[in-house]
Amino acid sequence: MNGALYFSANDGADGAELWMSDGTADGTMLVQDINPGAGSSLPSNLTVFNGALYFTADDGIHGDELWKCDSTGASLLNDIAVGSTSSSIAGLTVSGGGLYFTADDGSHGDQLWKTDGTADTTTIVKNVYQDGTSPSIGALTDVNGTLFFTIADSTHGVQLWKSNGTTLGTVIVKTVNASDPDTYPFFLTNVNGTLYFTADDGTNGRELWKSDGSTNGTAMVADIDGGSYSSFPWNLTAVNNTLYFMAQDGTHGYELWKSEGTPGGTMLVKDINPNSNDSLPLVVHQRQRHALLHRRRRLGRHGAVDE
């Protein structure tokens, strides 16, 4: 922010607190001891919005809440879950002139929130569940000022939603598959103004999808592993105007693929480990790789357990 790097660090005396650096030793310093003494405030979710730094921290009094840092220093923006209870803030995302995140105020469950940078404008965008049931909201992703995200809905399953920051403008984009919770949208990724994700419509298996925010404009890009088989696109990554990801087509194993948003423009980049062997072109934690390999060993192409 403003040419300086902000981060969390522990100097052995003040606990894990907010630090900044201009790239020199003398210019690397503690911004503020938010949780005084040896206690740690554990600054997380650091996000720049409208010239200020927003993050979550615990000052030892209010729990883990939303904080703001500008030229005057760091201060608590809003004690969302009043008292010492933490509001479990996550997913800080700038979109359409607002800063969005998920939080639980202790009364409404996990909901989508928005702030313009003041305590008064820090509010729930829409109370998705009115019956006291806590929803599950995640994968906040900005695409040209529209916020996309997923919500676990008792009626629709886990589906793709969008919001323009208003109650009426916070809606389901399209119900891809309401019958199976394992078909939910995953890996939401912005590629040059188009949202890409993976989903299973119950017919074609888990494949690559895209959305322009409309119902008709939300559709499968390509059935990479034909029929009801799943290609399991993984680690969607934007490079300029091209989407890169890992997938398998039933012939080449898990390899590097790319897509320009059309069936013809979705293709294998290279069969790095030839034939049906997996090259697994991933940048993931080792436990994620093990989970993927375990899933591959257990599931045959027809979904049956492969002994």
C-alpha positions in Angstrom: 0.0 0.0 0.0 1.4 3.4 -1.1 4.7 1.8 -2.0 5.2 -0.2 1.2 4.8 -3.8 2.0 2.6 -4.8 5.0 2.8 -8.2 6.6 2.5 -10.1 9.9 5.6 -10.9 11.9 6.8 -11.8 15.4 9.8 -10.0 16.8 10.0 -12.1 19.9 8.7 -9.3 22.2 5.4 -8.0 20.8 3.9 -11.2 19.5 2.6 -11.6 15.9 1.6 -8.1 14.9 1.3 -5.8 11.8 4.6 -4.7 10.2 5.6 -2.7 7.2 8.7 -2.3 5.0 9.9 0.1 2.4 12.6 -2.4 1.4 15.3 -1.2 3.7 16.3 -2.4 7.2 15.6 1.0 8.8 12.3 1.2 7.0 11.1 -2.1 8.3 9.1 -1.6 11.5 6.2 -2.5 13.7 3.1 -0.5 12.7 1.2 -1.1 15.9 1.2 -3.5 18.8 -2.6 -4.2 18.5 -2.6 -6.8 21.2 -0.3 -5.1 23.7 2.7 -6.9 25.2 3.7 -10.4 24.2 0.2 -11.3 23.1 -0.4 -11.7 19.3 -3.1 -10.0 17.3 -2.4 -12.3 14.4 -3.2 -9.9 11.5 -4.6 -11.9 8.6 -6.6 -11.3 5.3 -4.6 -8.2 4.5 -6.4 -6.3 1.7 -5.9 -2.8 0.2 -9.1 -0.9 -0.5 -9.6 2.8 -1.3 -6.1 3.7 -0.1 -6.3 1.9 3.3 -5.3 -1.5 4.5 -8.0 -3.8 5.9 -7.3 -6.9 7.9 -8.6 -9.1 10.7 -6.9 -9.0 14.1 -7.6 -9.8 17.8 -6.7 -7.0 20.3 -7.4 -9.3 23.2 -10.7 -7.6 24.0 -13.0 -7.8 21.0 -12.0 -11.1 19.5 -10.9 -11.5 15.8 -12.5 -8.6 14.0 -12.2 -6.2 11.1 -9.4 -3.5 11.4 -8.3 -0.6 9.2 -4.9 0.9 8.8 -4.2 4.3 7.2 -1.8 7.2 7.7 -3.2 7.8 11.2 -2.5 4.2 12.3 -4.5 1.0 12.8 -8.0 1.0 14.5 -10.9 -1.4 14.9 -13.4 -0.7 12.2 -16.3 -2.7 13.5 -16.9 -5.1 16.4 -19.3 -7.3 14.3 -19.7 -10.0 17.0 -20.0 -7.7 19.9 -17.8 -8.5 22.9 -14.9 -10.9 23.0 -16.5 -13.3 20.5 -14.8 -13.5 17.1 -17.0 -12.9 14.0 -14.9 -15.4 11.9 -14.3 -12.9 9.1 -12.9 -14.5 5.9 -12.6 -13.8 2.1 -11.9 -10.1 2.0 -12.5 -9.1 -1.6 -12.7 -5.8 -3.4 -15.6 -5.6 -5.9 -17.6 -2.8 -7.5 -16.5 0.0 -5.1 -17.0 -2.1 -1.9 -15.0 -4.5 0.3 -16.9 -7.8 0.7 -16.3 -10.6 3.2 -18.1 -13.3 5.1 -18.8 -12.9 8.9 -21.0 -14.2 11.7 -22.3 -11.5 14.0 -23.6 -14.2 16.4 -27.3 -13.7 15.4 -27.5 -14.4 11.6 -24.9 -17.1 11.0 -22.3 -16.8 8.3 -23.4 -14.1 5.9 -22.1 -11.9 3.1 -21.0 -8.5 4.4 -19.9 -5.3 2.8 -18.2 -2.1 3.9 -17.3 1.2 2.3 -14.6 1.8 4.9 -16.7 3.1 7.9 -18.4 1.4 10.8 -21.8 2.6 9.7 -21.5 1.1 6.2 -20.3 -2.3 7.5 -23.5 -4.3 7.1 -24.9 -7.6 5.9 -25.7 -7.5 2.2 -28.4 -10.1 2.4 -29.7 -12.4 5.1 -29.7 -15.6 3.0 -31.3 -17.7 5.7 -34.1 -16.3 7.7 -34.7 -19.4 9.9 -31.6 -19.1 12.0 -29.7 -21.8 10.1 -26.1 -20.8 9.4 -25.3 -20.9 5.7 -21.9 -21.7 4.2 -20.5 -18.9 2.0 -17.2 -18.9 0.2 -15.1 -18.5 -2.9 -15.6 -14.7 -3.2 -14.4 -13.7 -6.6 -14.6 -10.3 -8.4 -15.3 -10.1 -12.1 -15.6 -6.6 -13.5 -17.3 -5.2 -10.4 -19.7 -8.2 -9.9 -19.0 -10.4 -6.9 -19.4 -14.1 -7.5 -19.5 -16.6 -4.7 -21.0 -19.9 -3.5 -23.7 -20.5 -0.9 -24.9 -23.8 0.5 -28.7 -23.5 0.3 -31.0 -26.1 1.8 -33.2 -25.9 -1.3 -30.7 -25.6 -4.1 -27.6 -27.3 -2.7 -24.3 -25.4 -3.1 -24.7 -23.1 -6.1 -23.2 -20.1 -7.8 -24.4 -16.7 -6.6 -23.6 -13.1 -7.6 -24.1 -9.7 -5.9 -23.9 -6.0 -6.8 -24.0 -5.1 -3.1 -27.7 -4.8 -2.8 -30.3 -7.2 -1.3 -32.2 -7.5 -4.6 -29.0 -7.8 -6.6 -27.8 -10.8 -4.5 -29.2 -13.8 -6.3 -28.4 -17.3 -7.6 -26.9 -17.1 -11.1 -27.9 -20.6 -12.1 -28.8 -23.9 -10.4 -26.4 -26.2 -12.0 -27.4 -29.3 -10.0 -29.6 -29.2 -6.9 -29.7 -33.0 -6.2 -26.1 -33.7 -5.3 -24.0 -31.6 -2.9 -20.8 -33.0 -4.5 -21.6 -31.2 -7.7 -21.0 -27.7 -6.4 -19.1 -24.9 -8.3 -15.4 -24.9 -7.4 -12.2 -23.0 -8.4 -13.9 -19.7 -9.3 -11.4 -17.8 -11.4 -11.6 -14.5 -13.3 -10.1 -14.7 -16.8 -10.2 -11.3 -18.6 -13.8 -10.5 -17.4 -15.2 -14.0 -17.6 -15.8 -16.3 -14.6 -14.6 -19.9 -15.0 -15.2 -22.7 -12.6 -15.8 -26.4 -12.4 -19.2 -28.0 -11.8 -21.1 -31.3 -12.3 -24.5 -30.9 -13.9 -25.4 -34.5 -13.1 -25.1 -35.5 -16.8 -21.6 -34.7 -18.0 -19.6 -35.2 -14.9 -17.4 -32.5 -13.3 -16.2 -30.4 -16.2 -15.1 -26.8 -17.1 -17.8 -24.1 -17.0 -18.0 -20.3 -17.5 -20.4 -17.5 -16.7 -21.1 -14.0 -17.7 -23.4 -13.5 -14.7 -26.6 -14.4 -16.6 -28.6 -17.7 -16.4 -28.2 -18.3 -20.2 -24.6 -17.2 -20.2 -23.7 -19.9 -17.6 -22.8 -23.1 -19.4 -20.3 -25.9 -19.7 -17.3 -24.9 -21.8 -16.2 -28.4 -22.9 -17.0 -32.0 -22.1 -13.3 -32.9 -21.8 -13.9 -36.5 -20.7 -17.0 -37.4 -22.7 -20.4 -38.5 -21.5 -20.9 -38.8 -17.8 -17.2 -39.2 -17.0 -15.4 -36.3 -15.2 -12.3 -34.6 -16.3 -11.9 -33.0 -12.9 -10.4 -29.6 -13.9 -8.1 -28.5 -11.1 -6.1 -25.4 -10.1 -7.6 -23.0 -12.6 -5.1 -20.2 -13.3 -5.4 -17.1 -15.5 -2.5 -16.1 -17.7 -3.4 -13.0 -19.8 -6.5 -14.1 -21.7 -6.0 -17.8 -21.3 -7.1 -20.2 -18.7 -4.7 -23.0 -17.7 -5.6 -26.0 -15.6 -5.0 -29.7 -14.9 -7.5 -32.3 -16.2 -7.7 -35.8 -17.6 -9.6 -36.8 -20.8 -9.7 -40.5 -20.1 -6.7 -41.1 -22.3 -3.8 -39.0 -21.2 -4.0 -39.0 -17.4 -3.9 -35.7 -15.5 -2.0 -33.2 -17.7 -1.7 -29.5 -18.4 -4.7 -28.0 -20.4 -5.7 -24.6 -21.6 -8.9 -22.9 -22.7 -10.0 -19.8 -24.5 -13.6 -20.4 -23.5 -14.9 -22.5 -26.4 -14.9 -26.3 -27.0 -12.5 -25.9 -29.9 -10.3 -23.6 -27.9 -10.0 -26.1 -25.0 -7.1 -28.4 -25.5 -4.3 -30.4 -24.0 -1.1 -28.3 -23.9 1.3 -31.3 -23.7 1.2 -34.9 -22.6 4.1 -34.4 -20.2 4.0 -38.0 -18.8 3.0 -39.9 -22.0 -0.1 -42.0 -22.5 -2.4 -42.6 -19.5 0.3 -41.7 -16.9 -0.3 -38.6 -14.7 2.2 -35.7 -14.8 0.1 -33.8 -12.1 1.1 -30.3 -13.1 0.1 -28.8 -9.7 1.4 -26.2 -7.3 -0.3 -27.6 -4.2 0.4 -28.8 -0.7 1.6 -32.4 -0.6 -1.5 -33.4 1.3 -3.7 -32.1 -1.6 -1.6 -34.2 -4.0 -2.1 -37.3 -1.8 -5.9 -36.7 -1.7 -6.1 -36.4 -5.4 -4.1 -39.6 -6.0 -6.2 -41.4 -3.4 -9.4 -40.3 -5.2 -8.0 -41.5 -8.5 -7.1 -44.9 -7.1 -10.5 -45.4 -5.6 -12.7 -44.3 -8.5 -12.7 -46.0 -11.9 -14.1 -44.1 -14.9 -17.6 -45.4 -14.1 -17.3 -44.2 -10.5 -16.9 -47.7 -9.1 -14.3 -48.6 -6.6 -11.2 -49.8 -8.4 -9.6 -52.4 -6.2 
